[in-house]
Amino acid sequence: MVGDKIREAREKKGYSQEQLAELLGLSQSTVNKMENGKIRPNPRRVVEIAEALEADPQELLQDEEGHFVTIINNTENKASAQFLYSDRDDLTKELIKSKDAEIA
């Protein structure tokens, strides 16, 4: 879902996985795993990807039905969860909350 959107945006921009990886300071393998759903990027990473691809981060997080998805990874216990948001306001609030937590 999110990985497919990242791939579409990357291909639209004309970048290879290697080029995107270099822009993000990641390995090509990591980009490949994100695109194939093996790694779920956190909201901060989605924003970085969107900036590198000159895309709207909210579009990368929108599913086929128009819902917005954000992914929260908890690396301490390796749990991850997906949350669906029905509109941009809810998603924007969650992204701001995530950024605020990083700053604090």
Backbone bond lengths (Angstrom), bond angles and torsions (degrees), N, CA, C in turn:
res aa  C-N    CA-C-N  psi(-1)  N-CA   C-N-CA  omega(-1)  CA-C   N-CA-C  phi
1 M - - - 1.443 - - 1.532 109.83 -
2 V 1.333 118.37 -72.09 1.460 120.73 177.74 1.524 109.44 -65.96
3 G 1.316 116.39 -40.35 1.462 120.76 179.37 1.518 112.29 -60.87
4 D 1.334 115.91 -39.87 1.464 119.80 177.82 1.517 110.69 -62.75
5 K 1.319 116.25 -40.50 1.472 120.58 179.75 1.521 110.88 -66.36
6 I 1.334 116.46 -39.02 1.463 119.99 177.44 1.524 109.87 -63.16
7 R 1.336 116.44 -45.47 1.469 120.61 178.87 1.533 110.39 -59.36
8 E 1.331 116.84 -47.07 1.467 120.63 -179.47 1.524 111.05 -59.08
9 A 1.336 116.87 -45.01 1.464 120.68 -179.43 1.530 111.09 -66.24
10 R 1.335 116.37 -39.05 1.468 120.60 178.71 1.527 110.53 -64.07
11 E 1.322 115.85 -46.67 1.459 119.74 -179.36 1.528 111.50 -66.44
12 K 1.325 116.39 -37.40 1.473 120.31 177.57 1.527 110.30 -61.05
13 K 1.325 115.98 -37.09 1.460 121.20 179.56 1.534 111.13 -76.63
14 G 1.333 116.85 -16.17 1.453 120.82 179.67 1.515 113.90 84.90
15 Y 1.328 117.29 19.11 1.459 121.82 -179.62 1.516 110.98 -93.64
16 S 1.313 115.75 147.58 1.458 121.35 169.62 1.531 107.44 -84.46
17 Q 1.317 115.78 168.39 1.463 119.14 174.86 1.529 110.09 -61.26
18 E 1.311 116.92 -37.36 1.460 121.19 179.51 1.521 111.41 -62.71
19 Q 1.332 116.54 -42.26 1.469 120.13 -179.94 1.526 110.93 -65.56
20 L 1.322 116.80 -44.05 1.468 119.58 178.48 1.525 110.13 -63.75
21 A 1.313 116.64 -42.94 1.464 120.80 179.26 1.521 110.82 -57.88
22 E 1.319 116.78 -43.68 1.466 120.74 -179.94 1.529 111.01 -62.54
23 L 1.330 117.23 -42.73 1.464 121.03 178.91 1.531 111.77 -62.01
24 L 1.328 115.93 -32.91 1.463 120.96 -176.47 1.526 113.33 -93.79
25 G 1.324 117.20 -7.77 1.452 120.24 -176.60 1.523 112.06 72.28
26 L 1.320 116.28 32.73 1.461 122.62 -179.08 1.524 109.26 -119.45
27 S 1.308 115.98 171.66 1.456 119.87 173.27 1.526 109.80 -85.55
28 Q 1.330 116.00 157.79 1.462 120.81 176.02 1.524 109.33 -61.03
29 S 1.315 116.93 -36.04 1.459 122.06 179.73 1.534 111.28 -61.18
30 T 1.327 116.97 -39.44 1.466 121.02 179.08 1.517 110.63 -66.02
31 V 1.331 117.36 -43.20 1.467 120.66 177.71 1.525 109.61 -61.68
32 N 1.327 116.62 -43.20 1.460 121.14 178.60 1.527 110.92 -59.91
33 K 1.315 116.78 -43.64 1.465 120.74 179.79 1.527 111.80 -65.79
34 M 1.340 117.33 -36.36 1.466 119.69 176.44 1.523 110.37 -65.04
35 E 1.329 116.21 -45.43 1.456 120.11 -178.52 1.527 112.20 -65.07
36 N 1.317 116.98 -30.12 1.465 120.96 -179.18 1.525 113.78 -94.60
37 G 1.330 116.69 7.26 1.457 120.86 175.56 1.516 115.67 77.46
38 K 1.318 117.60 11.75 1.470 120.41 179.05 1.522 111.49 -83.43
39 I 1.332 116.03 -25.01 1.462 122.99 174.16 1.521 106.81 -125.26
40 R 1.313 116.50 134.34 1.463 120.81 178.35 1.523 108.73 -103.89
41 P 1.320 117.34 115.93 1.469 119.49 179.95 1.520 110.84 -69.92
42 N 1.338 115.79 141.44 1.463 119.26 176.47 1.529 108.82 -77.27
43 P 1.333 118.05 168.71 1.477 120.12 -177.14 1.524 113.56 -55.50
44 R 1.331 117.70 -38.43 1.464 120.38 179.34 1.522 110.44 -62.22
45 R 1.320 117.01 -42.92 1.461 121.27 -179.49 1.531 110.36 -66.55
46 V 1.338 117.05 -38.46 1.472 119.98 178.34 1.526 109.79 -60.99
47 V 1.328 116.92 -40.92 1.466 120.37 177.92 1.520 109.93 -63.61
48 E 1.333 118.08 -42.68 1.473 121.42 177.94 1.530 111.19 -61.76
49 I 1.319 116.14 -42.63 1.470 120.74 178.57 1.522 110.11 -62.86
50 A 1.327 115.70 -45.70 1.462 120.19 179.76 1.530 111.21 -60.32
51 E 1.314 116.39 -42.24 1.469 119.72 178.79 1.527 110.78 -62.99
52 A 1.327 116.81 -43.40 1.464 120.78 -179.80 1.529 111.56 -63.58
53 L 1.333 116.26 -32.77 1.469 121.19 -177.61 1.524 112.69 -97.48
54 E 1.344 116.01 2.75 1.463 121.47 -176.97 1.526 110.43 52.75
55 A 1.330 114.59 47.93 1.461 122.23 -179.19 1.525 109.38 -120.80
56 D 1.309 115.86 164.76 1.457 122.34 176.45 1.528 108.09 -83.32
57 P 1.342 118.53 120.31 1.463 119.19 -179.26 1.526 112.79 -58.04
58 Q 1.308 116.34 -31.59 1.465 119.36 179.76 1.525 111.29 -67.29
59 E 1.323 117.70 -32.51 1.465 120.19 176.63 1.526 110.99 -68.35
60 L 1.332 116.66 -33.95 1.459 119.58 177.56 1.523 111.09 -67.30
61 L 1.315 116.31 -23.76 1.462 121.43 -176.85 1.520 113.10 -100.68
62 Q 1.320 118.59 2.78 1.464 121.17 -178.06 1.523 110.21 -91.63
63 D 1.337 115.78 130.02 1.458 119.15 178.73 1.524 110.73 -86.41
64 E 1.323 116.56 -179.05 1.460 122.57 -175.41 1.523 112.85 -64.41
65 E 1.328 117.06 -23.63 1.464 121.10 -178.53 1.519 112.65 -94.47
66 G 1.328 117.25 4.21 1.449 120.58 178.41 1.517 114.72 88.95
67 H 1.329 117.32 3.66 1.462 120.59 175.65 1.523 108.34 -83.43
68 F 1.311 115.11 154.37 1.454 120.02 178.38 1.516 109.27 -104.32
69 V 1.311 114.76 138.94 1.456 121.39 -177.32 1.519 108.49 -117.75
70 T 1.300 116.43 135.03 1.455 120.09 168.90 1.513 107.22 -126.17
71 I 1.280 115.44 150.36 1.454 120.29 -174.84 1.513 108.50 -120.11
72 I 1.292 115.21 129.86 1.453 120.70 178.87 1.517 107.35 -116.12
73 N 1.308 116.23 122.97 1.467 121.50 179.07 1.519 108.62 -106.16
74 N 1.295 115.95 133.94 1.451 121.43 174.34 1.520 106.11 -112.38
75 T 1.324 116.50 99.39 1.457 119.44 -173.88 1.523 112.72 -73.38
76 E 1.320 117.31 -19.96 1.456 119.48 -178.15 1.525 111.43 -63.47
77 N 1.322 116.68 -45.76 1.464 118.05 179.65 1.524 111.92 -113.99
78 K 1.340 115.83 13.26 1.469 123.32 176.18 1.523 113.99 60.82
79 A 1.321 117.28 20.68 1.459 120.45 177.60 1.528 108.86 -88.41
80 S 1.310 115.79 149.07 1.461 119.30 174.44 1.519 107.88 -142.09
81 A 1.304 114.68 152.49 1.456 119.56 -179.16 1.517 108.98 -142.33
82 Q 1.312 115.08 150.79 1.461 120.89 174.85 1.522 108.03 -112.19
83 F 1.316 115.43 137.31 1.448 120.86 177.75 1.516 108.47 -122.28
84 L 1.315 116.92 134.60 1.459 121.48 178.44 1.521 109.56 -98.94
85 Y 1.304 115.30 138.18 1.451 121.52 176.71 1.524 107.38 -120.68
86 S 1.310 115.64 137.85 1.453 119.05 -175.48 1.516 112.84 -84.52
87 D 1.310 118.00 -15.14 1.459 118.07 178.57 1.529 110.90 -148.01
88 R 1.313 115.02 170.31 1.466 120.86 -176.49 1.514 112.15 -67.29
89 D 1.325 118.38 -32.03 1.459 120.35 -178.88 1.519 110.91 -60.58
90 D 1.325 117.21 -45.67 1.458 120.67 178.93 1.523 110.91 -62.77
91 L 1.317 116.21 -43.31 1.461 120.54 179.86 1.520 110.70 -64.44
92 T 1.319 116.85 -45.66 1.460 120.77 -179.68 1.518 110.73 -59.56
93 K 1.318 117.40 -43.23 1.466 121.20 178.25 1.522 110.73 -60.32
94 E 1.327 117.19 -41.36 1.465 120.82 -179.89 1.523 111.32 -67.46
95 L 1.328 117.68 -40.68 1.458 120.50 177.95 1.523 111.21 -64.47
96 I 1.331 117.59 -40.86 1.470 121.84 177.53 1.522 109.77 -63.79
97 K 1.318 116.45 -43.58 1.471 120.98 178.92 1.531 110.10 -60.04
98 S 1.318 117.19 -41.95 1.464 121.62 179.05 1.520 111.02 -64.19
99 K 1.325 117.03 -43.69 1.474 120.84 178.54 1.524 110.98 -65.19
100 D 1.339 117.74 -42.26 1.455 121.68 177.86 1.520 111.25 -58.78
101 A 1.327 116.79 -39.92 1.469 121.37 179.32 1.523 110.34 -65.56
102 E 1.326 117.64 -36.64 1.464 120.93 178.96 1.531 110.46 -67.41
103 I 1.319 116.51 -37.81 1.470 121.24 -176.64 1.527 110.61 -71.51
104 A 1.322 115.99 -37.59 1.476 120.23 -175.90 1.492 114.17 -66.92
